[in-house]
Amino acid sequence: MENLESLEQRYPLVKEMKENIPVFWENPDYLRTVTFPIKGVGPEIITDAKERLQRFEPVLRTLFPEMEDGIVSPITEVPSMKKELEMFYQSKINGKLLLKRDDLLPVAGSIKARGGFHEVLAFTENLAIKTGLISTINDDYRILLTEKARKILSQYTISVGSTGNLGLSIGMIGSALGYRVAVHMSADAKEWKKNLLRKNGVKVVEHPSDYSQAVEKARNESDQAANSYFVDDEQSPLLFAGYAGAVHEVQEQLEKRGLKVSSEQPLYVYLPCGVGGGPGGVAFGLKTVFGEHVHCFFAEPTHSPCMLLGLMTNLHNHISVQDIGLDNKTEADGLAVGRASAFVGEIMENLLSGVYTITDDELLSLLYLLEKSEGIFLEPSALSGMKGPIKHSQKNPNAIHLVWGTGGSLVPEQMRDDFIMKGKQFYQNESFK
Ligand SMILES: *Cc1c(COP(=O)(O)O)cnc(C)c1O
């Protein structure tokens, strides 16, 4: 990386970013209409993922009865929260405010169910064919639940590095299928997530370092081990495809509400961003279906704006938030990532409308407000999208604002109460408005 001074000269936003001041970055390279494939990734990844998940549906339903409807989450309108937001930020929101409830996704309780389950199932499918458990993808996959199959799968280790939720997702599905699973957790990972995994027979490896180093250690260890498969959160097309698969669900749910996305009724989507795979995959999917009528924004904590930094400078994973003096410490544990995915960043270059940052005080205030106004609890990371409709205030009264609520349903009761209480205090201390 060039020195900080010349970086600041070229990108004045860095001056505010390094002081942890919230910023809004509009992508100068944004194209309303993008052409696919982008960097070799085309819309077929979405159908591919969807069909794979369908093939595994009987297996998933047997393993997890709560998976009855598949990997699907509802969309809810949150009109009371809209009023709270308008008062809190002293700014009007035109259009509807909708919330995607990925916090309610079964088993994993976060958006990571989409990517994580898909990748483990893709690996399983290949392994099943290679070992002769199934001969074609048209076979009955429930054979994978037999003792014979479990004996084979148990010889393999699936490993992953994570700030928490991806580990939770891979750990739950992996151990249920009979794999050995090793989850490498960064220092940010919450104790309850580690305990839940251990209870499910998953090996949890704790690292005193941040996310990027935990991933690297996990990758190295997996590379050296026999029969080990590594889920690479920094550069996995299979995770990306699983996230992108959310698009047909969104399309159906909007239609059911009588909402047709068009030039008169554009869709604005606000996505919490960590390393980039989750929000990147979803944005990719949305753009393939809604084209020029959808505009996607990423939201990051002021302490961890890795994707903003990577995209703005075009340096992608060659720059980290530590390079501009930030500490990468945030209550939004799912977003505590200092270096973005280059695989995702490059696909986002023309596809993403912008990125904004939000302080932890705001995240917790919004957490409190959402609980108070709608009775919905989300984990701190998942609230970052909620500021989007304010940052990107629209003149269009028909605009549809879709905030991606990325996780929270597994957070233990006691911790919820703590977050809500803390949020209330920040909310009442209005100094940062
Ligand atoms: C992982 C996660 C994100 C962001 O996904 P990335 O793929 O890391 O960008 C957002 N919110 C929650 C709750 C998460 O767990």
PDBQT file of the ligand as one rigid body, heavy atoms in Angstrom, charges set to zero:
ROOT
HETATM    1  C1  LIG A 501     -21.688 -12.627   8.237  1.00  0.00    +0.000 C 
HETATM    2  C2  LIG A 501     -22.692 -11.646   8.562  1.00  0.00    +0.000 A 
HETATM    3  C3  LIG A 501     -22.867 -10.507   7.777  1.00  0.00    +0.000 A 
HETATM    4  C4  LIG A 501     -22.016 -10.157   6.592  1.00  0.00    +0.000 C 
HETATM    5  O1  LIG A 501     -21.707 -11.192   5.694  1.00  0.00    +0.000 OA
HETATM    6  P1  LIG A 501     -20.267 -11.218   5.010  1.00  0.00    +0.000 P 
HETATM    7  O2  LIG A 501     -20.342 -12.371   4.071  1.00  0.00    +0.000 OA
HETATM    8  O3  LIG A 501     -19.268 -11.466   6.100  1.00  0.00    +0.000 OA
HETATM    9  O4  LIG A 501     -20.059  -9.907   4.363  1.00  0.00    +0.000 OA
HETATM   10  C5  LIG A 501     -23.846  -9.625   8.170  1.00  0.00    +0.000 A 
HETATM   11  N1  LIG A 501     -24.620  -9.832   9.247  1.00  0.00    +0.000 NA
HETATM   12  C6  LIG A 501     -24.486 -10.929   9.998  1.00  0.00    +0.000 A 
HETATM   13  C7  LIG A 501     -25.384 -11.122  11.187  1.00  0.00    +0.000 C 
HETATM   14  C8  LIG A 501     -23.518 -11.876   9.693  1.00  0.00    +0.000 A 
HETATM   15  O5  LIG A 501     -23.381 -12.946  10.461  1.00  0.00    +0.000 OA
ENDROOT
TORSDOF 0
